[in-house]
């Protein structure tokens, strides 16, 4: 039953667009488990360093 639940053998076979089946948004959000996805996104991610900050900040402030 795992294969039908996942939708196949790929890394991420089911996306949100494939499970939206109803005109009732409550049913659609239940199908994608929106509460779990928001919680995982909020608490499961590590802080990411800003890739656009490089060089000396003090020297950059002197230029402006």
C-alpha positions in Angstrom: 0.0 0.0 0.0 3.0 2.3 0.3 3.5 2.6 -3.5 -0.1 3.8 -4.2 0.0 6.2 -1.3 3.2 7.8 -2.5 2.1 7.6 -6.2 5.2 5.8 -7.5 8.8 5.1 -7.0 10.3 8.6 -7.8 11.9 10.9 -5.2 8.7 13.1 -4.9 6.0 11.5 -7.1 3.0 13.3 -5.7 2.7 17.1 -5.7 0.0 19.4 -4.5 -1.5 19.8 -7.9 -2.2 16.1 -8.3 -4.2 15.8 -5.1 -6.5 18.8 -5.5 -9.6 17.0 -6.5 -12.6 18.9 -5.0 -14.3 22.3 -5.2 -14.2 22.2 -1.3 -10.9 23.7 -0.2 -11.1 21.9 3.2 -10.9 18.6 1.4 -8.0 19.7 -0.8 -6.0 21.0 2.2 -6.7 17.8 4.0 -5.3 15.8 1.1 -2.0 17.7 1.2 -1.9 17.9 5.0 -1.3 21.7 5.1 -0.8 21.9 8.8 2.1 19.4 8.7 3.7 21.1 5.7 3.6 24.6 7.4 4.9 23.2 10.6 7.7 21.3 8.9 8.7 24.4 6.9 8.7 26.6 10.0 10.5 24.3 12.4 12.3 21.8 10.2 14.5 24.2 8.3 17.9 25.4 9.5 18.9 29.1 9.1 20.6 29.7 5.8 23.5 32.1 5.4 22.8 35.0 3.0 24.8 34.2 -0.2 24.8 37.9 -1.2 26.8 39.1 1.7 30.5 39.0 1.0 33.4 41.4 1.4 34.1 43.8 4.2 31.0 45.5 5.5 32.9 48.4 7.0 34.6 49.1 3.7 31.3 49.0 1.9 29.8 51.5 4.4 32.7 53.9 3.8 31.9 53.9 0.0 28.3 55.1 0.5 
